[in-house]
Amino acid sequence: MFWCGLCNLHRGKSGRKGWGLCIVLLGLALPAVAQQQDLVLKGDVQGAQNKTYFEIPFTVPGGVHRISVDFHYSGKDQRATLDLGIADPQRFRGESGGNKSHFTISETDATPSYLPGAIPAGEWRLIIAVPNMRPQVASHYEADIHFNPRAEDAAFTTQPLATGTRWYRGDLHMHTAHSDGSCKSQSGREVPCPLFLTVQAAASRSLDFVAITDHNADSQYEQLRELQPFFDHLLLIPGREMTTFHGHFNVFGVTQFMDWRVGNDGLDLNAVLRDARAKGGIASVNHAEAPEGEDCMGCRWMPAAGTDMGLFSAVEVINY
């Protein structure tokens, strides 16, 4: 699937407004590809365990930035009830009771009920509460554990919001209070704009998708994961604007931290772009014809010699 959307740029620190046509972004609206689980935890709960708690330990290896859990159990037709929570080696990370059979936790975001943050290696524990189990009932449970599932990094929903071939209309360059997006407060003052209002404004205009691309930030992903189930006609795409001294570009489909500090004493731009690809993301050049200088520092696209433009997948082609 291809997207072609008219992108309404924010009024940022530079004070300039603009818009751009973002072309040829592939695949982010497609259904998430299933990933085979890394661990399967199985067991049985008996009636004698009614109104008790127990823990299921499992080991998380090093190098994991996201854990996702799918939890299922039998006996619901006989009112068997198992409530779910989790703890890492150092702390409690959340408990969703019986209202969620799937959750994800990463360095940057987590399913509501759970805490984002570093994913330490070592022994984690699923925490199971048994609020109801009839004396003669036995319930079989299964917890499928996924480490670094690509689908959870690329989207905030596990199911497509729309299918079929048609035009999809959206905005691929939007900023909020997580960087320099602003809007009017109740009293009319210019204030950092809450992310919810930005998404609500997009929904009110019947957009099919938006990417919140705050500058060098990943703090927005926590709220986006919470908002996506409510905004089920509007696909929320993970994005960020990588702000360098030699031009800006968006990266879509990556929720992990990415270093943007390209410079003579910093990273090589090609290395940053290859890192984006390695993490499953795609890159798009922003406002290539923007003014340079103190009116818009670093806005104009002036990459160093040797930059591999083949590492970009898109460009905003109309700006003013």
Solvent accessible surface area in square Angstrom, and as a share of the most:
residue,aa,sasa,rsa
1,M,66,0.29
2,F,136,0.57
3,W,4,0.01
4,C,45,0.27
5,G,3,0.02
6,L,108,0.54
7,C,0,0.00
8,N,105,0.54
9,L,12,0.06
10,H,40,0.18
11,R,117,0.43
12,G,14,0.13
13,K,183,0.78
14,S,45,0.29
15,G,35,0.33
16,R,50,0.18
17,K,123,0.52
18,G,4,0.04
19,W,77,0.27
20,G,0,0.00
21,L,48,0.24
22,C,2,0.01
23,I,58,0.29
24,V,64,0.37
25,L,1,0.00
26,L,100,0.50
27,G,31,0.29
28,L,24,0.12
29,A,16,0.12
30,L,85,0.42
31,P,69,0.44
32,A,39,0.30
33,V,126,0.73
34,A,100,0.78
35,Q,72,0.32
36,Q,153,0.68
37,Q,65,0.29
38,D,72,0.37
39,L,60,0.30
40,V,60,0.35
41,L,26,0.13
42,K,127,0.54
43,G,17,0.17
44,D,82,0.42
45,V,0,0.00
46,Q,90,0.40
47,G,9,0.09
48,A,101,0.78
49,Q,54,0.24
50,N,53,0.27
51,K,148,0.63
52,T,54,0.32
53,Y,170,0.65
54,F,45,0.19
55,E,86,0.39
56,I,18,0.09
57,P,78,0.49
58,F,10,0.04
59,T,92,0.53
60,V,1,0.01
61,P,67,0.42
62,G,60,0.57
63,G,76,0.73
64,V,13,0.07
65,H,24,0.11
66,R,0,0.00
67,I,0,0.00
68,S,1,0.01
69,V,0,0.00
70,D,35,0.18
71,F,8,0.03
72,H,103,0.46
73,Y,39,0.15
74,S,54,0.35
75,G,13,0.13
76,K,121,0.51
77,D,129,0.67
78,Q,83,0.37
79,R,158,0.58
80,A,4,0.03
81,T,43,0.25
82,L,2,0.01
83,D,27,0.14
84,L,2,0.01
85,G,0,0.00
86,I,0,0.00
87,A,4,0.03
88,D,2,0.01
89,P,50,0.31
90,Q,139,0.62
91,R,106,0.39
92,F,110,0.46
93,R,1,0.00
94,G,4,0.03
95,E,76,0.34
96,S,4,0.02
97,G,14,0.14
98,G,59,0.57
99,N,111,0.57
100,K,56,0.24
101,S,57,0.37
102,H,55,0.25
103,F,0,0.00
104,T,1,0.01
105,I,0,0.00
106,S,3,0.02
107,E,80,0.36
108,T,18,0.11
109,D,0,0.00
110,A,1,0.01
111,T,17,0.10
112,P,47,0.30
113,S,53,0.34
114,Y,7,0.03
115,L,85,0.42
116,P,40,0.25
117,G,16,0.15
118,A,77,0.59
119,I,16,0.08
120,P,32,0.20
121,A,57,0.44
122,G,27,0.26
123,E,98,0.44
124,W,0,0.00
125,R,68,0.25
126,L,0,0.00
127,I,36,0.18
128,I,0,0.00
129,A,15,0.12
130,V,1,0.01
131,P,54,0.34
132,N,52,0.27
133,M,2,0.01
134,R,113,0.41
135,P,109,0.69
136,Q,172,0.77
137,V,10,0.06
138,A,59,0.45
139,S,0,0.00
140,H,79,0.35
141,Y,16,0.06
142,E,50,0.22
143,A,0,0.00
144,D,21,0.11
145,I,0,0.00
146,H,23,0.10
147,F,27,0.11
148,N,53,0.27
149,P,7,0.05
150,R,81,0.30
151,A,27,0.21
152,E,11,0.05
153,D,5,0.02
154,A,19,0.15
155,A,16,0.13
156,F,11,0.05
157,T,29,0.17
158,T,68,0.39
159,Q,124,0.55
160,P,37,0.23
161,L,55,0.28
162,A,38,0.30
163,T,99,0.57
164,G,46,0.44
165,T,146,0.85
166,R,123,0.45
167,W,203,0.71
168,Y,12,0.05
169,R,133,0.49
170,G,1,0.01
171,D,8,0.04
172,L,0,0.00
173,H,0,0.00
174,M,24,0.11
175,H,10,0.04
176,T,0,0.00
177,A,42,0.32
178,H,54,0.24
179,S,36,0.23
180,D,23,0.12
181,G,3,0.03
182,S,47,0.30
183,C,33,0.20
184,K,137,0.58
185,S,30,0.19
186,Q,198,0.88
187,S,91,0.58
188,G,42,0.41
189,R,155,0.57
190,E,98,0.44
191,V,30,0.17
192,P,93,0.59
193,C,13,0.08
194,P,65,0.41
195,L,2,0.01
196,F,77,0.32
197,L,80,0.40
198,T,16,0.09
199,V,0,0.00
200,Q,80,0.36
201,A,42,0.32
202,A,3,0.02
203,A,39,0.30
204,S,85,0.55
205,R,150,0.55
206,S,87,0.56
207,L,24,0.12
208,D,32,0.17
209,F,2,0.01
210,V,0,0.00
211,A,0,0.00
212,I,1,0.01
213,T,0,0.00
214,D,0,0.00
215,H,38,0.17
216,N,41,0.21
217,A,15,0.12
218,D,34,0.18
219,S,61,0.39
220,Q,0,0.00
221,Y,0,0.00
222,E,57,0.25
223,Q,67,0.30
224,L,0,0.00
225,R,15,0.05
226,E,100,0.45
227,L,23,0.11
228,Q,3,0.01
229,P,97,0.61
230,F,146,0.61
231,F,15,0.06
232,D,78,0.41
233,H,157,0.70
234,L,3,0.02
235,L,14,0.07
236,L,1,0.00
237,I,3,0.02
238,P,0,0.00
239,G,0,0.00
240,R,3,0.01
241,E,0,0.00
242,M,0,0.00
243,T,36,0.21
244,T,9,0.05
245,F,160,0.67
246,H,59,0.26
247,G,0,0.00
248,H,9,0.04
249,F,1,0.00
250,N,1,0.01
251,V,0,0.00
252,F,1,0.01
253,G,0,0.00
254,V,1,0.00
255,T,1,0.01
256,Q,33,0.14
257,F,111,0.46
258,M,4,0.02
259,D,35,0.18
260,W,71,0.25
261,R,143,0.52
262,V,15,0.09
263,G,18,0.17
264,N,160,0.82
265,D,146,0.75
266,G,45,0.43
267,L,65,0.32
268,D,84,0.43
269,L,16,0.08
270,N,18,0.09
271,A,47,0.36
272,V,5,0.03
273,L,1,0.00
274,R,129,0.47
275,D,49,0.25
276,A,1,0.00
277,R,119,0.43
278,A,88,0.68
279,K,46,0.19
280,G,35,0.34
281,G,4,0.04
282,I,41,0.21
283,A,3,0.02
284,S,2,0.01
285,V,4,0.02
286,N,0,0.00
287,H,7,0.03
288,A,24,0.19
289,E,124,0.56
290,A,2,0.01
291,P,67,0.42
292,E,75,0.34
293,G,32,0.31
294,E,161,0.72
295,D,111,0.57
296,C,4,0.03
297,M,148,0.66
298,G,8,0.07
299,C,12,0.07
300,R,86,0.32
301,W,39,0.14
302,M,89,0.40
303,P,43,0.27
304,A,70,0.54
305,A,110,0.85
306,G,68,0.65
307,T,24,0.14
308,D,61,0.32
309,M,93,0.41
310,G,54,0.52
311,L,18,0.09
312,F,22,0.09
313,S,46,0.30
314,A,12,0.09
315,V,56,0.32
316,E,3,0.01
317,V,75,0.43
318,I,76,0.39
319,N,33,0.17
320,Y,161,0.61
